[in-house]
Amino acid sequence: MRNCTVHYLYKTTLLTGILLMMVCRLWAQTDISIGQSTSGNTSTGYPCPLQDYYEGTRTQYLYRASELHAAGMNAGVISGLKYKVLNLNGVDTIEQYTIKIGTTADTSLSSTEWVTITNQVYGPISYLPQTGANVLPFTSGFFWNGTDNIVVEICNGAPDSDTRTTYTNNPEVPYTTGLSFNGSHTYRTDGQNYLCGTTSTSNTGTMTTRPDVIFSWTPAVACTGTPTAGTATANPAAVCMNEPFTITLSGTTIASGIKYQWQKSTDNNTWTNIPNDTTNRLTATQPATSYYRCNVTCVTSGSTVTSNAVTVSSPVAVSGTFTINKAQPTGGGNFASFNDAYNWIKCGINNAVVFNVAPGSGPYNEQLLITPVPGASATNTITFNGNGNTITYAGTSSAPAVIRLSDADYFTFNNLVIQTIGTSNGWGVHLTNDADYNIGRWRPRRRDRWRRGRRRRRRRPRAGR
């Protein structure tokens, strides 16, 4: 009798363990393959999700919900992607490799516009492809509701400061041809830096051809009772005017039937809904400091809970007339350097700004690298009155200019002497990336140069297209 009891308990425990293992496996992460091809793009061909034949690219791939269902995928969390590389073809590091993911009602991609995708889940990082599976885990899981079509966006490009030749070849990634819809859209070019925000849409490659992919997916069960709102976190927590930021929920209930309603407040008291009810992350911009929270609802039970509120700070836009005088500390309307002055305005202006350099206070030994200032316009101009002072800098091969304006508009420099003091590299002023509506009344020294355009790079043959 005693032996039978022990034997019975052993069998019961063993059976329970097996059932638990089956349940855990049932809801564990699963690889969902879309496409089973054995060949793909050439070393110069497109589409290619790990491209490096051009310095930069913006690419979108559309996966219909019907395809995902046929592959066994339903509502759940996508935690990463995998791309298989058949041949490296001499590919090198891909600069600022970035992945975004989102949903759309579109059933085919357009060649003249992009689907708006804001959920950045990977990168930007320098990524070196490898033969076999290239595993790309997301920084936070993306919840798919099981009904919308999915768009994956991949983009990259060398930073403006990188003057190297940053293109090699494309690795061969298997792709499926002859889709009944446009499943891919690729724009690629050289010399335009990071292309994730480009509005150019000219397509390269066949749009009915799409790289094969593996989604790392965990299925969701239907929600019941009261959900867990989770913890909201902002990244970054401080931004300039109209600079994008992302707020994510961690620890929230993962289930089907969950709705997310993000809200915004300027006083942490009165809240306004932001149109968004399908994702646990929010990407937005703002003109001023604001608060954000999320209402999480289980549709089945009708129960709603609210996350914590997070603050995203933005400096107040500035305007007015100020001085630059290195003999005086920065503060009280004075700035000890050109860079201190620029840092004061770079997060946004709401009217014209004038900086008067104190006569005889120079020279100023510094490099001034200017990017777009939010709020700058034909009315809200930014003026530096040099009053005969000199700004100097010893240029390098990667950063030769004393003053560089990259996509920055509505700047004026009056009566400013610009002098390079390096032995071999030196540009007085460099206008790049469509820096327009700028006025220069400066006096470059003899060996200084005005340079407009993109960074220099060698020409190379274009084969295979």
Buried (B, 14 or more C-beta within 10 A) or exposed (E): EEEEEEEEEEEEEEEEEEEEEEEEEEEEEBEBBBBEBEEBBBBBBBBBBBBBBBBBBBBBBBBBBEBBEEBEBBBBBBBBBBBBBBBBBEBBBBBBBBBBBBBBEBEBBBEEEBBEBBBBBBBBEEBEBEEEEBEBEBBBBBBBBBEBBBBBBBBBBBEBEBBEEBBBBBBBBBBBEEBEBBBBBBBBBBBBBBBBEBEEEEBBBBBBBBBBBBBBBBBBBEBEEEBBBBEBBBBEEBBBBBBEBBBBBEEBBBBBBBBBBBBBBBEEEEBEEBEBBBBBBBBBBBBEBBBBBBBBBBBBEEBBBBBEBBEBEBBEBBBEEBBBBBEBEBEEEBBBBBBBBBEBBBBBBBEBBBBBBBEEBBEBBBBBBBBBBBBBEEEBBBBBBBBEBBBBBBBEEEBBBBBBBBBBBBBBBBBBBBBBBBEEBBBBBBBBBEBEEBEBEBBBBEEBBBBEEEBEBEEEEEEEE
